[in-house]
Amino acid sequence: MKFKIKTEDLKNIVSTVSRIVDPRPASPALQGIYFRTNENSIEVIGSDLDIVIKAKSEAEIEVEGKALINARILSDIVRKLPRGDVTVSDIGSELRVEQKKLNFTLRKLDDQAYPEALLQKNYDEKNSQSVEPNELFESLKKVGIAASPEGGRPILTGVYFNNANEKTELAATDSYRLATHDLTNFPIEDAGILSFRSLSETARIFEQTEEKIEINSTDRELHFYDNKFSASVRKLEGTFPDYINLFPKENLFSIEVEKNDILEALDRATVVAEGFIPVKIEILNPETLKITTINKDIGGGNEEVSIKTLGLDIGDITGFTMSFNPNYLIQGIEVLDGKTVYLRFSGNEKPVVIQGEHETFKYLLMPVRPN
């Protein structure tokens, strides 16, 4: 194998693929990124078994071939190359990367050990659907804040594509909070549950594109692709929790507050809370909300925020209090569109529902015991 390529093009495809390669995989071959030549292009492939990313770039192919190279080392070298053309060639057990004034050789990995399934194209393009990527990936960013971190219960690390009533609702939960967002015109009916981490990597690939991308669903994977990149995300096995009934059937009252006002107050409160001590919110009167934090080891503080009380049918709510994880509360408010936030309450011990100016996004947050 031997090809010449512009340095910026090589950086683009190598960095895109190497991001998802596990540095400590079960199989040594999965530490690598796989190169293979086509007629007038080079294709680079990498995977952590949850997602497979393939990237193509035009190149001058002198000798066709394939090679498997350690992703981390190659990525570090390519990232530091100067501008210009670079020649990559297979020299037996090594891969040579050279420009006019530099020359690196890297030991190859055994390309025969790379899983064949990762190299194959596992979908039929005739069954693909075109979508605008912006709405999809913006929705994923919003609901993904509620997904459980990797290493937790597998099904809760994912985003559920729930198709019902001629719409698609994205949902994610870590059992302490729940986020949902309605998607319009999403054409895939069996997307299932997909790892949020893998979806985030997919979004990084396509979020800057102004063109539509193609999506294709198979039994085991959801495939995203255009003419340069593809990402195949493995579907998670299992049943997503029945989350619909978690939202309260009715609210006792709601408050309206300026987004910047409550975010700035909560941000100041977290200095004392250190990210984990609950913050208490208290209704002083229909126009005032007090946010209080007490850390026995450091100190405490409180701040009043102007609010507007809505839909009050239960009489006096002076002294109504609830406590929340401050980071979870901030994250749910940060992703809202617009300048206004609505917090909908159904009781001291029931979850609060947080929304912005658009009702397509809902964030449900469980209260915690006060400190």
N, C-alpha and C positions, 0 to 999 in steps of 0.2 A: 504494500500500500504506500502510495506517495501522492500528496496533493499540496497545492499552494492556495492560500486563502488570506484575505485581509485580516489583520490582527483584531480589529474591532468586531468582525463577524465571528471569529473564533471565540473571543471573549464572551460574546453574547450567548452563543449556544452552549459553551462549556459551563458558564456560571448558572444558566437557567437549569441545566440538567443536574449539576453537581450538588445543588442545594438540598435535594431530597435524598441523596445517597447516605445511607447509614454508615458512620465510620466504624461501627463495631457490629457488623451483621453476623448472622448464624453461619453464612457461607462466605469465605474470603472473596469469591468472585463478585459478590454484591458490593464490595468496596469500590468497584470500578465503574467507569463509564465506557460504554461500548461504541466504538467507531465502526462505521461501514460506509463504503463509497457507493454512490449511484452514478449514473452516466455523467452528469455535470454538477453533482452536489455531494456534500458529505452529510451523513446523519449521525447524531449522537444520542445515545439512549442511557437512561439511568432509572433505578427503581429502589424503593425500600419495601417492596411487595404489597404495600397499601396503595401506591400510586406508581404509574410508569409514565415518564416524560420522555418525549422524543422531539428533537430539534433539528431542523434542516437549514443548510446554508449553501449558497452557490460557491463552487470552488473549481480550480483547474485540476482535474484528475489526471495524473501522469500514469499511475499504476493503481488498479483497483485492488481492494482488499478489505481487511477488518482487523481490529485490535481492541484489547481490553486493557485500560490503564487506570491506576489508582486515582480516584476522583479528587481527593483532597490535594495531593501533590501537584497534579496537572493543573488544577484550578488555580493554585497559588502561583505557579510559574506563568501561566497564560495571563493572569490578572496583571502581572508586572512587566509584560512585554511592551516595548515601545511601538509607536504607530508604524504602519508599513505592511508589507506582505510577510507572511511566515510560511515556511515549508515544513510539513510534517511527513515523516517517512518511517516505514517499518524496516528495521535492520536486524532481522533475526529475532533474538530474545528481547530486543529493546525498541523503543520508539524515540526517534530523534525529532527535536523541535529546534529549528534554526532560522536565524536571520543573518543579515550581512556581518554583524559583529558579535553574534552570540550563538551558542550551540549547547543544547541540553540533551541528555539521553536518560530515558526512564525505563526501568525494568517493566516488561509487560506482565499482566496476569494471564492466567489460562482462559482464553476465550471459549474453549470447549466446555468449561464448567459453568458458563453463564446460562441461566434458565432459558430454554428455547421459547417458552411461552411468552416471555417478556419481549422477545424480538418480533413476534408475529403480530399481524393486524387482525384483531379479533372481532371485527364488526363489518357490516355491509353498508357502504356509503349510501346505497339506495334507500335505506331506512332512516337516514339522518334528517334532522330538523334544524332550520336556521333560527337563531335567536340573537337579540340585541344583548350583548354581555353586560352593559352597564347596570341595568336594573337588577339582573340576577346577582351580580357580585356585590352591589351595594346592599341588597337584602341579606346576603350571606354574612356580610360584616356585622350587620345589626344583630341578627339572631345568634351568631356565633359566640357572642359574649357570654351566653348562658350555657354553652356546651361544657361538659366536664373535661378537665385536662387529660392529656394522654397518660395512661397508666391507671386510670379509674375504670369503672364499669364500662366495658367497650361500647355498648349501645348508647350510653350517655355522652360519649365523645363525638357523636355524630349529629348531623342535621337531617331532620326528617322532612321529606317532600310529600306532603299530605294532599292528595287530589280528591276534592269533594265539592259538590255543588258548582261545577264548571269553573273552579278556580284552584290554584295551587297555593297552599299555605306552608311556609317553612316554619319549622319548630325545633327548638333546642332547649334542653334542661339538664341541670346537674343535680336536681332534686331540691335545691334551695331556691332556685329561681327558674323562670320559664320565659322565653321570648318567642313571639310569633310574628310573622310578616306575610301579608298577602302578595302574591305575584300575579301579574296579569300576562296573558298570552304566553305562558310556559307550555310548550307543546308535548312534553314527555310525561306519560301517565304512570310509568313504573320506575321512577328514579330511585325510590326506596330511601334508605338511610346511608349517608356518606360521611366519612370522617371529616370533621371541620378542619383539622390540620391539613389534610390533603386538598380540601376545597380551597383553603387559603393559598396554598401553593399554586393551584390552578388559576386562582384570581390574579396572582402576581404575574402570571404569564400573559393573560389576555386583557387585563383591566385598562391598558393604554391603547388598545386597538379601537379604531373608529368604525371598523367593518363588523358585519355579523360573523358569528362563529357557528360551527356545526356541532350538534349534540346527538349522540346515538346511545341508546340503552340496550344492553344485552343482559343475560341472566345474572351475570356476576359483576358487571362493571358499568359505569357511566363514562362515556368517552366525549371529550371536548377537543375540537381541532379546527385549525385553519390551514392555509397552504404552507406554513412554516413550523408550527408547533402542534403537538398533541399531548393530552393528559388523559390517562385512563385510570379512573378512581374505583377502587374495589368497594362494592356494596357491603355494608355490615350486616351480619346475620343476626336475627332476633326480632323481637316485637317492641316497637317504641311504646313508652308508657301512654296510657289513656289520659291525655292532658286536657282535653276539651272541658271536662267537668271541673277542672281546678279553678277556672275563672268563676268568681262569685256571680250568682244569678242576678243580684241587685246590689246597689251601693247605698250606704246610709247617707254619705255626703262626699263631695269632692272639693279639692282646693286647686286654684289656679295660681301659678307663681311664675315669675320671670326666670327663664332657664339660667341666665348668667348669675342672677342673684343667688339662687339656691346652690349652684355649682361652686361658686366662690366661697360661700359659707361652709359647705361641706368640705371643700379643699382645706380651708383653715382648720376645721375640726379634726381632720385626719392627722395633722401635725401632732396633736396630743394623743389621738386614738392609735397612732402607729400602725394603722391599716387593719387592725383586727378587733379593737375594743369597740363595742357597739356605740352608735350615736343615737341619742334620744330626740325624737321630734315631738313637740307639744303644742297644741292649739291654745294660745293665750286668749284669743278672742277671734271673731270672724275675719279680722284684718291682719292678724299677726301669728306667725309660726316661730317657735323658739327651738333652736338646735343646740343640744348640750352634749358635751363629752367630758367624762371623768376618768382619768387614769390614776390609780392609786399610787403608782410609782413616780409619776411625773407631775401631775396637776390636773387642770381641767379648764374648761371655757364654755361660754355660751354666746349665741348670737341670734338676734331677732331678724326675721325676714318678712317683708310685706306680702300678703296673700289676698286672694278673693275667695270666699266660701260659696260653693254652688250646691243647689239641690238639697238644702238642709230642711229635712222634715222631722227631725227627731228632737228638736228643742235645743237646749243649751249644750254646746260641746266644749265649753271651757274646761281645760285640764285633760282633754283627750290626748293620750300619749301612746307612742309605739317606738320600738327600738329596732335598728337595722344594722347589718354589716355595712360599714361606710363605703368600702370599695364597691360592693355590689350595687349600692344605691347610686353612686356616682356613675358607674359604667352604664347603668340603665338610662340615666338622664343624658349622658354625653352623646349617645347615638341618635337622639331625637332630632328631627328636622324642625326648623322654626325657632321662634324666640320664647314660646310659651309652653309650660309643662303642666299637665294635669295629673294629680294623685287622687285615686278613687279608693275610698275606704269603706269596708264592710264590717268593721269591728276591730277591737284592740288585738285580738288573737288570730285574725284572719289575714290573708295576704293582701298587700296593697297592689293595685294595678296602675301602672304608670304609662301615660301616653303623651304624645306631642300634638301638634296641630293637625296631623293626619291620623285617621283611625286605623290605617292599614297595619301599624306596628303596635304591639302590646307587650308590656314587660311586667310580669308578675313576680313579686318578691316576698318571700316569707319573712315574718318578723322574728327577732331573736329575743332572748331574755335580757332584760336590762342589766348593765354591769353593777 
